[in-house]
Amino acid sequence: MSKNLEQDTIEVFINSLAHFYQQLGLDEVEIGVPYLLDSNHPIVEDYTGIIGISGRRKGCVYYTCPQALLSYILLAMGEKDVTTDHLCDLVGEIANTIAGNARQAFGAEFMISVPVVIKGEPEKVSLPKNTRCVVIPTKWKFYQSIIVVALE
């Protein structure tokens, strides 16, 4: 895979998250400088939505963020019931939106799973071995979140 294609791939995921925030009518998200992550040390926050990728590309994409960010988004959406179930649903929906938009960009051979949602720091998150894992740090208001793209 060429360096430009990798950059194009990362841009698809960045644009997908920005599109999610735009759909909600929220201010634009700030995107930090993407960097490589050691697959032996995944980064997770309070809530994480993981999407498995299969087909022509294999791996996973996940979105992770603090509970406060999800709570704020729920309130901004008009949801007054900020429960664990709603927080889990939202982080799964964000991950699904990011991967779904990427699927539109990459075509039908980019197959995505239903989201797996994790609350808290799991004992073990496994990223695909021998795969480049790119971290895309993001910031909305003063809340930090992360997209991790681990694709062959």
N, CA, C and O atoms as a GROMACS GRO file, in nm:
protein
  608
    1MET      N    1   0.085  -0.116   0.000
    1MET     CA    2   0.000   0.000   0.000
    1MET      C    3   0.090   0.123   0.000
    1MET      O    4   0.183   0.131   0.080
    2SER      N    5   0.064   0.216  -0.087
    2SER     CA    6   0.149   0.334  -0.097
    2SER      C    7   0.120   0.428   0.018
    2SER      O    8   0.015   0.421   0.082
    3LYS      N    9   0.215   0.518   0.044
    3LYS     CA   10   0.199   0.615   0.152
    3LYS      C   11   0.076   0.702   0.127
    3LYS      O   12   0.002   0.734   0.220
    4ASN      N   13   0.053   0.742   0.001
    4ASN     CA   14  -0.063   0.826  -0.030
    4ASN      C   15  -0.194   0.752  -0.004
    4ASN      O   16  -0.290   0.811   0.046
    5LEU      N   17  -0.197   0.624  -0.039
    5LEU     CA   18  -0.319   0.547  -0.015
    5LEU      C   19  -0.345   0.537   0.135
    5LEU      O   20  -0.460   0.546   0.177
    6GLU      N   21  -0.241   0.520   0.216
    6GLU     CA   22  -0.258   0.516   0.360
    6GLU      C   23  -0.314   0.649   0.409
    6GLU      O   24  -0.404   0.651   0.493
    7GLN      N   25  -0.263   0.758   0.358
    7GLN     CA   26  -0.312   0.890   0.396
    7GLN      C   27  -0.458   0.906   0.352
    7GLN      O   28  -0.539   0.960   0.426
    8ASP      N   29  -0.490   0.858   0.232
    8ASP     CA   30  -0.628   0.865   0.184
    8ASP      C   31  -0.720   0.781   0.273
    8ASP      O   32  -0.833   0.822   0.302
    9THR      N   33  -0.673   0.665   0.315
    9THR     CA   34  -0.753   0.579   0.402
    9THR      C   35  -0.780   0.649   0.534
    9THR      O   36  -0.894   0.648   0.582
   10ILE      N   37  -0.679   0.708   0.593
   10ILE     CA   38  -0.695   0.780   0.719
   10ILE      C   39  -0.793   0.896   0.702
   10ILE      O   40  -0.876   0.920   0.790
   11GLU      N   41  -0.784   0.966   0.591
   11GLU     CA   42  -0.875   1.079   0.564
   11GLU      C   43  -1.021   1.033   0.560
   11GLU      O   44  -1.109   1.106   0.605
   12VAL      N   45  -1.046   0.915   0.508
   12VAL     CA   46  -1.183   0.864   0.504
   12VAL      C   47  -1.239   0.852   0.645
   12VAL      O   48  -1.354   0.890   0.669
   13PHE      N   49  -1.161   0.802   0.738
   13PHE     CA   50  -1.208   0.785   0.876
   13PHE      C   51  -1.223   0.921   0.945
   13PHE      O   52  -1.316   0.941   1.023
   14ILE      N   53  -1.132   1.012   0.918
   14ILE     CA   54  -1.142   1.147   0.974
   14ILE      C   55  -1.270   1.214   0.925
   14ILE      O   56  -1.345   1.272   1.003
   15ASN      N   57  -1.293   1.206   0.795
   15ASN     CA   58  -1.413   1.268   0.738
   15ASN      C   59  -1.541   1.203   0.790
   15ASN      O   60  -1.643   1.270   0.805
   16SER      N   61  -1.536   1.073   0.817
   16SER     CA   62  -1.652   1.003   0.870
   16SER      C   63  -1.691   1.056   1.007
   16SER      O   64  -1.810   1.075   1.035
   17LEU      N   65  -1.593   1.079   1.094
   17LEU     CA   66  -1.625   1.132   1.226
   17LEU      C   67  -1.676   1.276   1.215
   17LEU      O   68  -1.772   1.314   1.281
   18ALA      N   69  -1.611   1.356   1.132
   18ALA     CA   70  -1.656   1.494   1.112
   18ALA      C   71  -1.801   1.496   1.062
   18ALA      O   72  -1.880   1.580   1.105
   19HIS      N   73  -1.833   1.404   0.972
   19HIS     CA   74  -1.969   1.394   0.919
   19HIS      C   75  -2.069   1.359   1.029
   19HIS      O   76  -2.180   1.412   1.031
   20PHE      N   77  -2.030   1.272   1.121
   20PHE     CA   78  -2.118   1.235   1.232
   20PHE      C   79  -2.154   1.360   1.313
   20PHE      O   80  -2.271   1.384   1.342
   21TYR      N   81  -2.053   1.438   1.349
   21TYR     CA   82  -2.078   1.559   1.428
   21TYR      C   83  -2.164   1.659   1.349
   21TYR      O   84  -2.252   1.724   1.406
   22GLN      N   85  -2.139   1.671   1.220
   22GLN     CA   86  -2.218   1.763   1.137
   22GLN      C   87  -2.364   1.720   1.132
   22GLN      O   88  -2.453   1.805   1.136
   23GLN      N   89  -2.388   1.589   1.124
   23GLN     CA   90  -2.526   1.539   1.120
   23GLN      C   91  -2.602   1.578   1.246
   23GLN      O   92  -2.724   1.598   1.241
   24LEU      N   93  -2.533   1.590   1.357
   24LEU     CA   94  -2.596   1.628   1.483
   24LEU      C   95  -2.609   1.779   1.497
   24LEU      O   96  -2.671   1.828   1.591
   25GLY      N   97  -2.549   1.851   1.402
   25GLY     CA   98  -2.552   1.996   1.410
   25GLY      C   99  -2.458   2.050   1.516
   25GLY      O  100  -2.478   2.162   1.565
   26LEU      N  101  -2.357   1.973   1.552
   26LEU     CA  102  -2.261   2.015   1.653
   26LEU      C  103  -2.140   2.081   1.587
   26LEU      O  104  -2.115   2.061   1.468
   27ASP      N  105  -2.068   2.158   1.665
   27ASP     CA  106  -1.949   2.225   1.613
   27ASP      C  107  -1.852   2.125   1.552
   27ASP      O  108  -1.856   2.005   1.582
   28GLU      N  109  -1.766   2.175   1.469
   28GLU     CA  110  -1.669   2.087   1.403
   28GLU      C  111  -1.574   2.025   1.504
   28GLU      O  112  -1.538   2.086   1.605
   29VAL      N  113  -1.534   1.905   1.475
   29VAL     CA  114  -1.438   1.833   1.556
   29VAL      C  115  -1.298   1.872   1.510
   29VAL      O  116  -1.274   1.890   1.391
   30GLU      N  117  -1.206   1.885   1.606
   30GLU     CA  118  -1.066   1.912   1.573
   30GLU      C  119  -0.993   1.778   1.560
   30GLU      O  120  -1.010   1.689   1.643
   31ILE      N  121  -0.914   1.766   1.456
   31ILE     CA  122  -0.839   1.641   1.432
   31ILE      C  123  -0.692   1.665   1.462
   31ILE      O  124  -0.631   1.759   1.410
   32GLY      N  125  -0.636   1.580   1.546
   32GLY     CA  126  -0.493   1.589   1.577
   32GLY      C  127  -0.411   1.519   1.471
   32GLY      O  128  -0.464   1.472   1.371
   33VAL      N  129  -0.281   1.514   1.492
   33VAL     CA  130  -0.190   1.449   1.398
   33VAL      C  131  -0.194   1.298   1.422
   33VAL      O  132  -0.163   1.252   1.532
   34PRO      N  133  -0.231   1.220   1.319
   34PRO     CA  134  -0.233   1.074   1.334
   34PRO      C  135  -0.093   1.020   1.363
   34PRO      O  136   0.007   1.075   1.316
   35TYR      N  137  -0.087   0.914   1.441
   35TYR     CA  138   0.041   0.852   1.472
   35TYR      C  139   0.024   0.701   1.482
   35TYR      O  140  -0.087   0.651   1.499
   36LEU      N  141   0.136   0.629   1.472
   36LEU     CA  142   0.133   0.482   1.480
   36LEU      C  143   0.124   0.438   1.626
   36LEU      O  144   0.181   0.499   1.716
   37LEU      N  145   0.051   0.330   1.646
   37LEU     CA  146   0.030   0.272   1.779
   37LEU      C  147   0.089   0.133   1.781
   37LEU      O  148   0.074   0.057   1.685
   38ASP      N  149   0.156   0.100   1.888
   38ASP     CA  150   0.205  -0.036   1.908
   38ASP      C  151   0.083  -0.125   1.933
   38ASP      O  152   0.008  -0.102   2.027
   39SER      N  153   0.064  -0.225   1.849
   39SER     CA  154  -0.055  -0.311   1.861
   39SER      C  155  -0.062  -0.388   1.992
   39SER      O  156  -0.166  -0.443   2.027
   40ASN      N  157   0.048  -0.391   2.066
   40ASN     CA  158   0.048  -0.459   2.196
   40ASN      C  159  -0.006  -0.370   2.309
   40ASN      O  160  -0.028  -0.418   2.420
   41HIS      N  161  -0.027  -0.241   2.279
   41HIS     CA  162  -0.072  -0.147   2.381
   41HIS      C  163  -0.186  -0.060   2.330
   41HIS      O  164  -0.167   0.059   2.307
   42PRO      N  165  -0.304  -0.119   2.312
   42PRO     CA  166  -0.418  -0.041   2.264
   42PRO      C  167  -0.457   0.068   2.363
   42PRO      O  168  -0.434   0.054   2.484
   43ILE      N  169  -0.515   0.174   2.312
   43ILE     CA  170  -0.563   0.284   2.394
   43ILE      C  171  -0.714   0.273   2.405
   43ILE      O  172  -0.782   0.258   2.304
   44VAL      N  173  -0.766   0.280   2.527
   44VAL     CA  174  -0.911   0.280   2.546
   44VAL      C  175  -0.948   0.383   2.652
   44VAL      O  176  -0.872   0.409   2.745
   45GLU      N  177  -1.066   0.440   2.636
   45GLU     CA  178  -1.122   0.536   2.732
   45GLU      C  179  -1.238   0.468   2.804
   45GLU      O  180  -1.242   0.345   2.814
   46ASP      N  181  -1.333   0.548   2.855
   46ASP     CA  182  -1.445   0.493   2.932
   46ASP      C  183  -1.535   0.402   2.849
   46ASP      O  184  -1.581   0.299   2.897
   47TYR      N  185  -1.560   0.442   2.722
   47TYR     CA  186  -1.647   0.365   2.633
   47TYR      C  187  -1.578   0.347   2.498
   47TYR      O  188  -1.515   0.439   2.447
   48THR      N  189  -1.590   0.226   2.442
   48THR     CA  190  -1.526   0.195   2.315
   48THR      C  191  -1.622   0.116   2.228
   48THR      O  192  -1.684   0.020   2.272
   49GLY      N  193  -1.634   0.160   2.103
   49GLY     CA  194  -1.713   0.088   2.002
   49GLY      C  195  -1.618   0.031   1.899
   49GLY      O  196  -1.544   0.105   1.834
   50ILE      N  197  -1.620  -0.101   1.882
   50ILE     CA  198  -1.526  -0.169   1.793
   50ILE      C  199  -1.602  -0.229   1.676
   50ILE      O  200  -1.705  -0.294   1.694
   51ILE      N  201  -1.550  -0.208   1.555
   51ILE     CA  202  -1.607  -0.266   1.433
   51ILE      C  203  -1.502  -0.355   1.368
   51ILE      O  204  -1.391  -0.309   1.338
   52GLY      N  205  -1.536  -0.480   1.347
   52GLY     CA  206  -1.447  -0.571   1.274
   52GLY      C  207  -1.459  -0.547   1.125
   52GLY      O  208  -1.568  -0.520   1.074
   53ILE      N  209  -1.348  -0.558   1.055
   53ILE     CA  210  -1.344  -0.537   0.911
   53ILE      C  211  -1.299  -0.667   0.844
   53ILE      O  212  -1.201  -0.729   0.887
   54SER      N  213  -1.371  -0.708   0.740
   54SER     CA  214  -1.332  -0.826   0.663
   54SER      C  215  -1.352  -0.796   0.515
   54SER      O  216  -1.395  -0.687   0.478
   55GLY      N  217  -1.320  -0.893   0.432
   55GLY     CA  218  -1.328  -0.872   0.288
   55GLY      C  219  -1.189  -0.848   0.232
   55GLY      O  220  -1.092  -0.914   0.270
   56ARG      N  221  -1.180  -0.752   0.141
   56ARG     CA  222  -1.051  -0.723   0.079
   56ARG      C  223  -0.950  -0.668   0.180
   56ARG      O  224  -0.830  -0.695   0.170
   57ARG      N  225  -0.998  -0.592   0.278
   57ARG     CA  226  -0.914  -0.542   0.388
   57ARG      C  227  -0.960  -0.615   0.514
   57ARG      O  228  -1.078  -0.645   0.529
   58LYS      N  229  -0.868  -0.641   0.603
   58LYS     CA  230  -0.901  -0.710   0.727
   58LYS      C  231  -0.845  -0.631   0.845
   58LYS      O  232  -0.741  -0.566   0.834
   59GLY      N  233  -0.915  -0.639   0.956
   59GLY     CA  234  -0.870  -0.571   1.076
   59GLY      C  235  -0.986  -0.519   1.157
   59GLY      O  236  -1.090  -0.584   1.168
   60CYS      N  237  -0.968  -0.400   1.213
   60CYS     CA  238  -1.075  -0.340   1.291
   60CYS      C  239  -1.057  -0.188   1.296
   60CYS      O  240  -0.951  -0.134   1.265
   61VAL      N  241  -1.164  -0.124   1.335
   61VAL     CA  242  -1.165   0.019   1.358
   61VAL      C  243  -1.237   0.037   1.490
   61VAL      O  244  -1.341  -0.025   1.514
   62TYR      N  245  -1.183   0.122   1.576
   62TYR     CA  246  -1.260   0.150   1.696
   62TYR      C  247  -1.256   0.297   1.733
   62TYR      O  248  -1.162   0.370   1.700
   63TYR      N  249  -1.362   0.337   1.802
   63TYR     CA  250  -1.377   0.474   1.852
   63TYR      C  251  -1.387   0.464   2.003
   63TYR      O  252  -1.466   0.386   2.055
   64THR      N  253  -1.307   0.543   2.073
   64THR     CA  254  -1.308   0.539   2.219
   64THR      C  255  -1.309   0.681   2.275
   64THR      O  256  -1.243   0.770   2.221
   65CYS      N  257  -1.384   0.700   2.383
   65CYS     CA  258  -1.397   0.835   2.438
   65CYS      C  259  -1.439   0.829   2.584
   65CYS      O  260  -1.481   0.725   2.634
   66PRO      N  261  -1.426   0.943   2.654
   66PRO     CA  262  -1.470   0.947   2.793
   66PRO      C  263  -1.622   0.956   2.804
   66PRO      O  264  -1.690   1.000   2.711
   67GLN      N  265  -1.673   0.913   2.917
   67GLN     CA  266  -1.817   0.915   2.942
   67GLN      C  267  -1.874   1.056   2.930
   67GLN      O  268  -1.984   1.074   2.880
   68ALA      N  269  -1.799   1.158   2.974
   68ALA     CA  270  -1.848   1.296   2.972
   68ALA      C  271  -1.881   1.342   2.829
   68ALA      O  272  -1.979   1.413   2.809
   69LEU      N  273  -1.801   1.301   2.732
   69LEU     CA  274  -1.827   1.338   2.592
   69LEU      C  275  -1.959   1.277   2.545
   69LEU      O  276  -2.042   1.346   2.485
   70LEU      N  277  -1.977   1.149   2.571
   70LEU     CA  278  -2.101   1.083   2.529
   70LEU      C  279  -2.222   1.144   2.597
   70LEU      O  280  -2.327   1.163   2.535
   71SER      N  281  -2.207   1.175   2.725
   71SER     CA  282  -2.319   1.237   2.798
   71SER      C  283  -2.355   1.372   2.736
   71SER      O  284  -2.473   1.403   2.719
   72TYR      N  285  -2.256   1.450   2.703
   72TYR     CA  286  -2.280   1.581   2.642
   72TYR      C  287  -2.352   1.566   2.508
   72TYR      O  288  -2.447   1.638   2.478
   73ILE      N  289  -2.305   1.471   2.427
   73ILE     CA  290  -2.369   1.449   2.296
   73ILE      C  291  -2.514   1.406   2.314
   73ILE      O  292  -2.602   1.455   2.244
   74LEU      N  293  -2.540   1.314   2.409
   74LEU     CA  294  -2.678   1.272   2.433
   74LEU      C  295  -2.767   1.390   2.473
   74LEU      O  296  -2.879   1.404   2.424
   75LEU      N  297  -2.716   1.473   2.561
   75LEU     CA  298  -2.793   1.590   2.604
   75LEU      C  299  -2.815   1.686   2.486
   75LEU      O  300  -2.923   1.744   2.472
   76ALA      N  301  -2.711   1.704   2.403
   76ALA     CA  302  -2.723   1.791   2.285
   76ALA      C  303  -2.826   1.736   2.186
   76ALA      O  304  -2.887   1.812   2.111
   77MET      N  305  -2.844   1.604   2.186
   77MET     CA  306  -2.942   1.540   2.098
   77MET      C  307  -3.083   1.546   2.157
   77MET      O  308  -3.180   1.504   2.094
   78GLY      N  309  -3.094   1.599   2.280
   78GLY     CA  310  -3.225   1.608   2.344
   78GLY      C  311  -3.261   1.490   2.432
   78GLY      O  312  -3.372   1.481   2.483
   79GLU      N  313  -3.167   1.398   2.450
   79GLU     CA  314  -3.190   1.280   2.534
   79GLU      C  315  -3.164   1.318   2.680
   79GLU      O  316  -3.052   1.356   2.716
   80LYS      N  317  -3.264   1.309   2.763
   80LYS     CA  318  -3.249   1.346   2.904
   80LYS      C  319  -3.209   1.227   2.991
   80LYS      O  320  -3.162   1.245   3.103
   81ASP      N  321  -3.226   1.108   2.940
   81ASP     CA  322  -3.197   0.986   3.014
   81ASP      C  323  -3.057   0.937   2.979
   81ASP      O  324  -3.040   0.857   2.886
   82VAL      N  325  -2.957   0.984   3.052
   82VAL     CA  326  -2.819   0.950   3.022
   82VAL      C  327  -2.778   0.829   3.106
   82VAL      O  328  -2.710   0.841   3.208
   83THR      N  329  -2.821   0.712   3.060
   83THR     CA  330  -2.791   0.587   3.129
   83THR      C  331  -2.676   0.514   3.061
   83THR      O  332  -2.635   0.550   2.951
   84THR      N  333  -2.625   0.414   3.128
   84THR     CA  334  -2.518   0.332   3.070
   84THR      C  335  -2.562   0.272   2.937
   84THR      O  336  -2.484   0.267   2.842
   85ASP      N  337  -2.686   0.225   2.930
   85ASP     CA  338  -2.736   0.167   2.805
   85ASP      C  339  -2.733   0.269   2.691
   85ASP      O  340  -2.692   0.236   2.579
   86HIS      N  341  -2.777   0.392   2.719
   86HIS     CA  342  -2.776   0.495   2.614
   86HIS      C  343  -2.633   0.533   2.575
   86HIS      O  344  -2.606   0.557   2.457
   87LEU      N  345  -2.543   0.538   2.673
   87LEU     CA  346  -2.403   0.569   2.644
   87LEU      C  347  -2.342   0.459   2.555
   87LEU      O  348  -2.270   0.489   2.460
   88CYS      N  349  -2.370   0.334   2.588
   88CYS     CA  350  -2.320   0.222   2.507
   88CYS      C  351  -2.379   0.225   2.366
   88CYS      O  352  -2.307   0.204   2.268
   89ASP      N  353  -2.508   0.253   2.356
   89ASP     CA  354  -2.571   0.263   2.224
   89ASP      C  355  -2.506   0.373   2.141
   89ASP      O  356  -2.481   0.354   2.022
   90LEU      N  357  -2.478   0.488   2.204
   90LEU     CA  358  -2.420   0.600   2.130
   90LEU      C  359  -2.279   0.570   2.082
   90LEU      O  360  -2.247   0.598   1.966
   91VAL      N  361  -2.194   0.514   2.167
   91VAL     CA  362  -2.057   0.486   2.123
   91VAL      C  363  -2.058   0.381   2.012
   91VAL      O  364  -1.977   0.386   1.920
   92GLY      N  365  -2.150   0.286   2.020
   92GLY     CA  366  -2.164   0.187   1.913
   92GLY      C  367  -2.211   0.252   1.784
   92GLY      O  368  -2.165   0.216   1.676
   93GLU      N  369  -2.304   0.346   1.796
   93GLU     CA  370  -2.355   0.418   1.678
   93GLU      C  371  -2.247   0.504   1.614
   93GLU      O  372  -2.239   0.511   1.491
   94ILE      N  373  -2.164   0.568   1.694
   94ILE     CA  374  -2.054   0.649   1.639
   94ILE      C  375  -1.957   0.558   1.564
   94ILE      O  376  -1.919   0.588   1.451
   95ALA      N  377  -1.918   0.446   1.625
   95ALA     CA  378  -1.827   0.352   1.559
   95ALA      C  379  -1.889   0.299   1.430
   95ALA      O  380  -1.822   0.289   1.328
   96ASN      N  381  -2.017   0.265   1.435
   96ASN     CA  382  -2.087   0.212   1.318
   96ASN      C  383  -2.095   0.318   1.207
   96ASN      O  384  -2.079   0.285   1.090
   97THR      N  385  -2.120   0.442   1.243
   97THR     CA  386  -2.126   0.550   1.144
   97THR      C  387  -1.990   0.570   1.078
   97THR      O  388  -1.982   0.584   0.956
   98ILE      N  389  -1.885   0.570   1.158
   98ILE     CA  390  -1.750   0.587   1.103
   98ILE      C  391  -1.718   0.474   1.004
   98ILE      O  392  -1.672   0.500   0.893
   99ALA      N  393  -1.742   0.350   1.046
   99ALA     CA  394  -1.713   0.234   0.959
   99ALA      C  395  -1.807   0.230   0.839
   99ALA      O  396  -1.765   0.197   0.729
  100GLY      N  397  -1.934   0.265   0.860
  100GLY     CA  398  -2.031   0.264   0.749
  100GLY      C  399  -1.995   0.366   0.642
  100GLY      O  400  -2.005   0.337   0.523
  101ASN      N  401  -1.952   0.484   0.683
  101ASN     CA  402  -1.908   0.585   0.586
  101ASN      C  403  -1.783   0.538   0.513
  101ASN      O  404  -1.767   0.563   0.394
  102ALA      N  405  -1.694   0.470   0.585
  102ALA     CA  406  -1.574   0.415   0.520
  102ALA      C  407  -1.614   0.308   0.419
  102ALA      O  408  -1.554   0.298   0.312
  103ARG      N  409  -1.714   0.228   0.453
  103ARG     CA  410  -1.761   0.124   0.360
  103ARG      C  411  -1.811   0.186   0.231
  103ARG      O  412  -1.785   0.134   0.123
  104GLN      N  413  -1.882   0.298   0.242
  104GLN     CA  414  -1.928   0.368   0.121
  104GLN      C  415  -1.809   0.412   0.036
  104GLN      O  416  -1.814   0.404  -0.087
  105ALA      N  417  -1.703   0.459   0.102
  105ALA     CA  418  -1.585   0.507   0.029
  105ALA      C  419  -1.506   0.393  -0.033
  105ALA      O  420  -1.454   0.407  -0.143
  106PHE      N  421  -1.496   0.279   0.038
  106PHE     CA  422  -1.412   0.169  -0.008
  106PHE      C  423  -1.485   0.064  -0.090
  106PHE      O  424  -1.422  -0.018  -0.157
  107GLY      N  425  -1.618   0.065  -0.087
  107GLY     CA  426  -1.695  -0.028  -0.169
  107GLY      C  427  -1.743  -0.151  -0.094
  107GLY      O  428  -1.714  -0.170   0.024
  108ALA      N  429  -1.816  -0.233  -0.167
  108ALA     CA  430  -1.884  -0.350  -0.108
  108ALA      C  431  -1.787  -0.455  -0.055
  108ALA      O  432  -1.826  -0.536   0.030
  109GLU      N  433  -1.663  -0.457  -0.103
  109GLU     CA  434  -1.566  -0.556  -0.055
  109GLU      C  435  -1.508  -0.519   0.081
  109GLU      O  436  -1.428  -0.594   0.137
  110PHE      N  437  -1.547  -0.403   0.134
  110PHE     CA  438  -1.506  -0.359   0.267
  110PHE      C  439  -1.624  -0.390   0.359
  110PHE      O  440  -1.715  -0.310   0.374
  111MET      N  441  -1.619  -0.509   0.420
  111MET     CA  442  -1.732  -0.555   0.500
  111MET      C  443  -1.711  -0.523   0.647
  111MET      O  444  -1.601  -0.542   0.701
  112ILE      N  445  -1.818  -0.474   0.712
  112ILE     CA  446  -1.809  -0.434   0.852
  112ILE      C  447  -1.903  -0.519   0.938
  112ILE      O  448  -2.010  -0.561   0.893
  113SER      N  449  -1.860  -0.542   1.061
  113SER     CA  450  -1.942  -0.618   1.156
  113SER      C  451  -2.034  -0.522   1.231
  113SER      O  452  -2.024  -0.400   1.216
  114VAL      N  453  -2.122  -0.579   1.310
  114VAL     CA  454  -2.199  -0.497   1.403
  114VAL      C  455  -2.101  -0.452   1.512
  114VAL      O  456  -2.003  -0.520   1.539
  115PRO      N  457  -2.128  -0.338   1.574
  115PRO     CA  458  -2.034  -0.290   1.676
  115PRO      C  459  -2.034  -0.376   1.801
  115PRO      O  460  -2.137  -0.428   1.844
  116VAL      N  461  -1.916  -0.390   1.858
  116VAL     CA  462  -1.899  -0.449   1.990
  116VAL      C  463  -1.865  -0.332   2.081
  116VAL      O  464  -1.773  -0.256   2.053
  117VAL      N  465  -1.938  -0.318   2.190
  117VAL     CA  466  -1.919  -0.206   2.281
  117VAL      C  467  -1.858  -0.254   2.411
  117VAL      O  468  -1.900  -0.355   2.468
  118ILE      N  469  -1.758  -0.180   2.456
  118ILE     CA  470  -1.690  -0.213   2.581
  118ILE      C  471  -1.699  -0.091   2.672
  118ILE      O  472  -1.668   0.021   2.632
  119LYS      N  473  -1.742  -0.115   2.795
  119LYS     CA  474  -1.745  -0.008   2.896
  119LYS      C  475  -1.626  -0.028   2.988
  119LYS      O  476  -1.604  -0.139   3.038
  120GLY      N  477  -1.550   0.076   3.010
  120GLY     CA  478  -1.434   0.068   3.097
  120GLY      C  479  -1.315   0.009   3.023
  120GLY      O  480  -1.320  -0.016   2.903
  121GLU      N  481  -1.212  -0.012   3.096
  121GLU     CA  482  -1.092  -0.067   3.035
  121GLU      C  483  -1.097  -0.219   3.045
  121GLU      O  484  -1.093  -0.276   3.154
  122PRO      N  485  -1.106  -0.285   2.929
  122PRO     CA  486  -1.113  -0.431   2.931
  122PRO      C  487  -0.979  -0.491   2.972
  122PRO      O  488  -0.874  -0.428   2.962
  123GLU      N  489  -0.986  -0.614   3.015
  123GLU     CA  490  -0.862  -0.682   3.053
  123GLU      C  491  -0.770  -0.697   2.934
  123GLU      O  492  -0.648  -0.689   2.948
  124LYS      N  493  -0.828  -0.717   2.817
  124LYS     CA  494  -0.745  -0.740   2.698
  124LYS      C  495  -0.822  -0.699   2.574
  124LYS      O  496  -0.926  -0.756   2.542
  125VAL      N  497  -0.769  -0.599   2.504
  125VAL     CA  498  -0.818  -0.566   2.372
  125VAL      C  499  -0.709  -0.612   2.276
  125VAL      O  500  -0.594  -0.571   2.288
  126SER      N  501  -0.745  -0.696   2.182
  126SER     CA  502  -0.645  -0.748   2.089
  126SER      C  503  -0.658  -0.678   1.956
  126SER      O  504  -0.765  -0.676   1.894
  127LEU      N  505  -0.549  -0.620   1.912
  127LEU     CA  506  -0.543  -0.561   1.779
  127LEU      C  507  -0.475  -0.662   1.688
  127LEU      O  508  -0.391  -0.740   1.734
  128PRO      N  509  -0.508  -0.661   1.560
  128PRO     CA  510  -0.447  -0.757   1.468
  128PRO      C  511  -0.294  -0.745   1.468
  128PRO      O  512  -0.240  -0.635   1.459
  129LYS      N  513  -0.227  -0.857   1.479
  129LYS     CA  514  -0.080  -0.858   1.477
  129LYS      C  515  -0.031  -0.828   1.334
  129LYS      O  516  -0.102  -0.852   1.237
  130ASN      N  517   0.090  -0.776   1.325
  130ASN     CA  518   0.153  -0.744   1.197
  130ASN      C  519   0.069  -0.649   1.113
  130ASN      O  520   0.070  -0.655   0.990
  131THR      N  521  -0.004  -0.561   1.180
  131THR     CA  522  -0.090  -0.465   1.112
  131THR      C  523  -0.055  -0.326   1.163
  131THR      O  524  -0.034  -0.307   1.282
  132ARG      N  525  -0.049  -0.232   1.072
  132ARG     CA  526  -0.026  -0.094   1.114
  132ARG      C  527  -0.150  -0.043   1.185
  132ARG      O  528  -0.261  -0.050   1.131
  133CYS      N  529  -0.132   0.008   1.303
  133CYS     CA  530  -0.241   0.066   1.380
  133CYS      C  531  -0.218   0.217   1.386
  133CYS      O  532  -0.117   0.263   1.439
  134VAL      N  533  -0.311   0.291   1.331
  134VAL     CA  534  -0.299   0.436   1.327
  134VAL      C  535  -0.400   0.496   1.424
  134VAL      O  536  -0.518   0.463   1.420
  135VAL      N  537  -0.352   0.583   1.511
  135VAL     CA  538  -0.436   0.654   1.606
  135VAL      C  539  -0.467   0.791   1.548
  135VAL      O  540  -0.378   0.864   1.504
  136ILE      N  541  -0.594   0.824   1.548
  136ILE     CA  542  -0.637   0.956   1.503
  136ILE      C  543  -0.697   1.026   1.625
  136ILE      O  544  -0.812   1.001   1.661
  137PRO      N  545  -0.618   1.114   1.689
  137PRO     CA  546  -0.673   1.185   1.806
  137PRO      C  547  -0.770   1.294   1.761
  137PRO      O  548  -0.747   1.362   1.661
  138THR      N  549  -0.878   1.308   1.835
  138THR     CA  550  -0.978   1.408   1.801
  138THR      C  551  -1.016   1.486   1.926
  138THR      O  552  -0.998   1.440   2.039
  139LYS      N  553  -1.068   1.605   1.904
  139LYS     CA  554  -1.112   1.689   2.015
  139LYS      C  555  -1.238   1.762   1.972
  139LYS      O  556  -1.242   1.822   1.864
  140TRP      N  557  -1.339   1.757   2.056
  140TRP     CA  558  -1.461   1.833   2.033
  140TRP      C  559  -1.491   1.907   2.163
  140TRP      O  560  -1.499   1.846   2.270
  141LYS      N  561  -1.508   2.040   2.153
  141LYS     CA  562  -1.512   2.125   2.272
  141LYS      C  563  -1.380   2.100   2.344
  141LYS      O  564  -1.273   2.126   2.288
  142PHE      N  565  -1.384   2.052   2.467
  142PHE     CA  566  -1.258   2.017   2.535
  142PHE      C  567  -1.249   1.868   2.563
  142PHE      O  568  -1.168   1.826   2.646
  143TYR      N  569  -1.330   1.789   2.495
  143TYR     CA  570  -1.331   1.644   2.512
  143TYR      C  571  -1.243   1.576   2.409
  143TYR      O  572  -1.253   1.603   2.290
  144GLN      N  573  -1.157   1.488   2.456
  144GLN     CA  574  -1.070   1.411   2.369
  144GLN      C  575  -1.136   1.278   2.334
  144GLN      O  576  -1.203   1.218   2.417
  145SER      N  577  -1.117   1.234   2.211
  145SER     CA  578  -1.160   1.100   2.170
  145SER      C  579  -1.057   1.048   2.072
  145SER      O  580  -0.970   1.122   2.025
  146ILE      N  581  -1.067   0.921   2.041
  146ILE     CA  582  -0.967   0.858   1.955
  146ILE      C  583  -1.036   0.761   1.859
  146ILE      O  584  -1.126   0.686   1.897
  147ILE      N  585  -0.990   0.764   1.734
  147ILE     CA  586  -1.025   0.659   1.637
  147ILE      C  587  -0.896   0.580   1.616
  147ILE      O  588  -0.790   0.638   1.594
  148VAL      N  589  -0.905   0.448   1.624
  148VAL     CA  590  -0.790   0.363   1.592
  148VAL      C  591  -0.828   0.281   1.469
  148VAL      O  592  -0.930   0.213   1.467
  149VAL      N  593  -0.742   0.289   1.368
  149VAL     CA  594  -0.762   0.215   1.244
  149VAL      C  595  -0.651   0.111   1.235
  149VAL      O  596  -0.533   0.147   1.227
  150ALA      N  597  -0.688  -0.016   1.235
  150ALA     CA  598  -0.592  -0.126   1.226
  150ALA      C  599  -0.634  -0.214   1.108
  150ALA      O  600  -0.714  -0.306   1.124
  151LEU      N  601  -0.577  -0.185   0.991
  151LEU     CA  602  -0.614  -0.258   0.870
  151LEU      C  603  -0.492  -0.314   0.801
  151LEU      O  604  -0.385  -0.253   0.800
  152GLU      N  605  -0.509  -0.432   0.742
  152GLU     CA  606  -0.402  -0.492   0.660
  152GLU      C  607  -0.389  -0.413   0.533
  152GLU      O  608  -0.306  -0.445   0.448
   0.00000   0.00000   0.00000
